[in-house]
Amino acid sequence: MHFLLWILMVALWVSYSRPLVYKAQFKKGANGCLTAKGEQLQVGQFVQDNNTCGVIRCEGRDGKALIMYCQIPLPFAQCSVDYISTAEPFPRCCWTCVHVIDCY
């Protein structure tokens, strides 16, 4: 059930939020990937990327990984601006509206 929910969420995410997904090469870890912060990820495990609304998912024991994140909020959130929160965990940050303060 969890797997089907994950597939549905990714399908909706790909369709509506203009996500970016790209491959990354990390150092080889004990059972998968070693992130730049020194975190050990097993194959299939993912960790929140604190700099984006996204996650890093280890894809192989040789350090190959996928980085997935949202560019804009999902349309059903009806946000007034196209900014993404980095304070919310993925994937909730894909539909959380943020308020922007003009500093100029």
C-alpha atoms as an extended CHARMM CRD file, in Angstrom:
* protein
*
       104  EXT
         1         1  MET       CA              0.0000000000        0.0000000000        0.0000000000  PROA      1               0.0000000000
         2         2  HSD       CA              2.8080000000        2.3930000000        0.9020000000  PROA      2               0.0000000000
         3         3  PHE       CA              4.4760000000        1.6540000000       -2.4470000000  PROA      3               0.0000000000
         4         4  LEU       CA              1.2810000000        2.4370000000       -4.4040000000  PROA      4               0.0000000000
         5         5  LEU       CA              0.8160000000        5.6880000000       -2.5140000000  PROA      5               0.0000000000
         6         6  TRP       CA              4.4160000000        6.6530000000       -3.3270000000  PROA      6               0.0000000000
         7         7  ILE       CA              3.8570000000        5.9070000000       -7.0490000000  PROA      7               0.0000000000
         8         8  LEU       CA              0.6380000000        7.9660000000       -7.1010000000  PROA      8               0.0000000000
         9         9  MET       CA              2.2990000000       10.8740000000       -5.3330000000  PROA      9               0.0000000000
        10        10  VAL       CA              5.2550000000       10.8600000000       -7.7480000000  PROA      10              0.0000000000
        11        11  ALA       CA              2.9210000000       10.6510000000      -10.7650000000  PROA      11              0.0000000000
        12        12  LEU       CA              0.9210000000       13.6800000000       -9.5870000000  PROA      12              0.0000000000
        13        13  TRP       CA              4.0850000000       15.4940000000       -8.6670000000  PROA      13              0.0000000000
        14        14  VAL       CA              5.6350000000       14.8970000000      -12.1030000000  PROA      14              0.0000000000
        15        15  SER       CA              2.4490000000       15.9780000000      -13.8500000000  PROA      15              0.0000000000
        16        16  TYR       CA              1.7460000000       19.2030000000      -12.0080000000  PROA      16              0.0000000000
        17        17  SER       CA              4.6840000000       20.6800000000      -10.1140000000  PROA      17              0.0000000000
        18        18  ARG       CA              7.4370000000       20.8500000000      -12.7410000000  PROA      18              0.0000000000
        19        19  PRO       CA              9.8280000000       18.8090000000      -10.6610000000  PROA      19              0.0000000000
        20        20  LEU       CA             13.4660000000       18.4550000000      -11.3570000000  PROA      20              0.0000000000
        21        21  VAL       CA             14.9890000000       15.0200000000      -11.1500000000  PROA      21              0.0000000000
        22        22  TYR       CA             18.6100000000       14.4630000000      -11.9070000000  PROA      22              0.0000000000
        23        23  LYS       CA             21.2490000000       11.8700000000      -11.3270000000  PROA      23              0.0000000000
        24        24  ALA       CA             24.1060000000       12.4600000000       -8.9270000000  PROA      24              0.0000000000
        25        25  GLN       CA             27.2350000000       10.5490000000       -8.0970000000  PROA      25              0.0000000000
        26        26  PHE       CA             28.2170000000       10.3790000000       -4.4320000000  PROA      26              0.0000000000
        27        27  LYS       CA             31.0430000000        8.5110000000       -2.7880000000  PROA      27              0.0000000000
        28        28  LYS       CA             30.5210000000        4.8170000000       -2.2870000000  PROA      28              0.0000000000
        29        29  GLY       CA             29.2330000000        4.1190000000        1.2100000000  PROA      29              0.0000000000
        30        30  ALA       CA             29.1480000000        0.9550000000        3.3160000000  PROA      30              0.0000000000
        31        31  ASN       CA             25.8650000000       -0.2420000000        1.7540000000  PROA      31              0.0000000000
        32        32  GLY       CA             25.0510000000        2.4730000000       -0.7590000000  PROA      32              0.0000000000
        33        33  CYS       CA             25.8250000000        6.1800000000       -0.8480000000  PROA      33              0.0000000000
        34        34  LEU       CA             27.8180000000        8.5870000000        1.2730000000  PROA      34              0.0000000000
        35        35  THR       CA             26.3490000000       12.0950000000        0.9540000000  PROA      35              0.0000000000
        36        36  ALA       CA             28.4000000000       15.2890000000        0.9590000000  PROA      36              0.0000000000
        37        37  LYS       CA             27.4480000000       15.7630000000        4.6390000000  PROA      37              0.0000000000
        38        38  GLY       CA             28.8180000000       12.3030000000        5.4740000000  PROA      38              0.0000000000
        39        39  GLU       CA             25.4410000000       10.5870000000        5.8730000000  PROA      39              0.0000000000
        40        40  GLN       CA             25.3090000000        6.8800000000        5.0330000000  PROA      40              0.0000000000
        41        41  LEU       CA             22.3360000000        5.9600000000        2.8530000000  PROA      41              0.0000000000
        42        42  GLN       CA             21.3820000000        2.4050000000        2.0000000000  PROA      42              0.0000000000
        43        43  VAL       CA             20.0390000000        1.5850000000       -1.4540000000  PROA      43              0.0000000000
        44        44  GLY       CA             16.4360000000        2.8390000000       -1.6430000000  PROA      44              0.0000000000
        45        45  GLN       CA             16.7860000000        5.1240000000        1.3710000000  PROA      45              0.0000000000
        46        46  PHE       CA             16.3270000000        8.8690000000        1.0120000000  PROA      46              0.0000000000
        47        47  VAL       CA             17.1780000000       11.9580000000        3.0230000000  PROA      47              0.0000000000
        48        48  GLN       CA             15.7100000000       15.4730000000        2.9800000000  PROA      48              0.0000000000
        49        49  ASP       CA             17.7550000000       18.0830000000        1.1060000000  PROA      49              0.0000000000
        50        50  ASN       CA             17.7220000000       21.1440000000        3.3800000000  PROA      50              0.0000000000
        51        51  ASN       CA             18.6230000000       23.5490000000        0.5540000000  PROA      51              0.0000000000
        52        52  THR       CA             15.6060000000       22.7060000000       -1.6220000000  PROA      52              0.0000000000
        53        53  CYS       CA             12.1210000000       21.2560000000       -1.4060000000  PROA      53              0.0000000000
        54        54  GLY       CA             13.4520000000       17.8460000000       -2.2530000000  PROA      54              0.0000000000
        55        55  VAL       CA             15.1170000000       14.5800000000       -1.3510000000  PROA      55              0.0000000000
        56        56  ILE       CA             18.2410000000       12.6390000000       -2.2070000000  PROA      56              0.0000000000
        57        57  ARG       CA             17.5790000000        8.9360000000       -2.8740000000  PROA      57              0.0000000000
        58        58  CYS       CA             20.3630000000        6.3610000000       -3.0630000000  PROA      58              0.0000000000
        59        59  GLU       CA             19.9970000000        4.1910000000       -6.1740000000  PROA      59              0.0000000000
        60        60  GLY       CA             22.9870000000        1.8450000000       -6.0300000000  PROA      60              0.0000000000
        61        61  ARG       CA             25.8650000000        0.5070000000       -3.9880000000  PROA      61              0.0000000000
        62        62  ASP       CA             28.3020000000        2.3900000000       -6.1940000000  PROA      62              0.0000000000
        63        63  GLY       CA             27.1050000000        5.8050000000       -4.9470000000  PROA      63              0.0000000000
        64        64  LYS       CA             24.6040000000        6.5930000000       -7.7090000000  PROA      64              0.0000000000
        65        65  ALA       CA             21.6760000000        8.6840000000       -6.4960000000  PROA      65              0.0000000000
        66        66  LEU       CA             18.6730000000       10.6740000000       -7.6730000000  PROA      66              0.0000000000
        67        67  ILE       CA             17.9280000000       14.1660000000       -6.4570000000  PROA      67              0.0000000000
        68        68  MET       CA             14.2420000000       15.1010000000       -6.7420000000  PROA      68              0.0000000000
        69        69  TYR       CA             12.7090000000       18.4670000000       -5.8770000000  PROA      69              0.0000000000
        70        70  CYS       CA              9.8120000000       20.8060000000       -6.7240000000  PROA      70              0.0000000000
        71        71  GLN       CA             10.2900000000       24.0320000000       -8.6380000000  PROA      71              0.0000000000
        72        72  ILE       CA              6.8650000000       25.5480000000       -7.9910000000  PROA      72              0.0000000000
        73        73  PRO       CA              3.9020000000       24.6610000000       -5.7340000000  PROA      73              0.0000000000
        74        74  LEU       CA              1.2900000000       22.2460000000       -7.0550000000  PROA      74              0.0000000000
        75        75  PRO       CA             -1.6080000000       24.0790000000       -8.7610000000  PROA      75              0.0000000000
        76        76  PHE       CA             -4.2720000000       22.7730000000       -6.3650000000  PROA      76              0.0000000000
        77        77  ALA       CA             -2.5570000000       24.7200000000       -3.5440000000  PROA      77              0.0000000000
        78        78  GLN       CA             -3.6320000000       27.9300000000       -5.3240000000  PROA      78              0.0000000000
        79        79  CYS       CA             -0.6400000000       29.8730000000       -4.0180000000  PROA      79              0.0000000000
        80        80  SER       CA             -0.4070000000       33.5440000000       -4.9360000000  PROA      80              0.0000000000
        81        81  VAL       CA              3.3390000000       33.2780000000       -5.6820000000  PROA      81              0.0000000000
        82        82  ASP       CA              5.4890000000       30.5040000000       -7.1310000000  PROA      82              0.0000000000
        83        83  TYR       CA              7.9170000000       30.1360000000       -4.2400000000  PROA      83              0.0000000000
        84        84  ILE       CA              8.7120000000       26.9270000000       -2.3900000000  PROA      84              0.0000000000
        85        85  SER       CA              9.2180000000       26.4560000000        1.3310000000  PROA      85              0.0000000000
        86        86  THR       CA             12.4330000000       24.7660000000        2.4420000000  PROA      86              0.0000000000
        87        87  ALA       CA             11.1690000000       24.5460000000        6.0220000000  PROA      87              0.0000000000
        88        88  GLU       CA              8.5620000000       21.8540000000        5.2620000000  PROA      88              0.0000000000
        89        89  PRO       CA              9.5720000000       18.2360000000        4.6170000000  PROA      89              0.0000000000
        90        90  PHE       CA              9.2990000000       16.7440000000        1.1470000000  PROA      90              0.0000000000
        91        91  PRO       CA              6.7210000000       16.2620000000       -0.4270000000  PROA      91              0.0000000000
        92        92  ARG       CA              4.5640000000       18.5320000000        1.7740000000  PROA      92              0.0000000000
        93        93  CYS       CA              6.6950000000       21.5010000000        0.6920000000  PROA      93              0.0000000000
        94        94  CYS       CA              5.4020000000       20.9540000000       -2.8820000000  PROA      94              0.0000000000
        95        95  TRP       CA              1.9350000000       22.2070000000       -1.8930000000  PROA      95              0.0000000000
        96        96  THR       CA              2.6880000000       24.5790000000        0.9930000000  PROA      96              0.0000000000
        97        97  CYS       CA              2.2130000000       28.2550000000        0.1390000000  PROA      97              0.0000000000
        98        98  VAL       CA              4.7710000000       30.7410000000        1.4190000000  PROA      98              0.0000000000
        99        99  HSD       CA              4.4720000000       34.4590000000        2.0670000000  PROA      99              0.0000000000
       100       100  VAL       CA              7.1760000000       36.6060000000        0.5400000000  PROA      100             0.0000000000
       101       101  ILE       CA              8.4440000000       39.8180000000        2.1070000000  PROA      101             0.0000000000
       102       102  ASP       CA              9.8870000000       42.4150000000       -0.2270000000  PROA      102             0.0000000000
       103       103  CYS       CA             13.1480000000       43.5660000000        1.3670000000  PROA      103             0.0000000000
       104       104  TYR       CA             13.8080000000       46.4020000000       -1.0710000000  PROA      104             0.0000000000
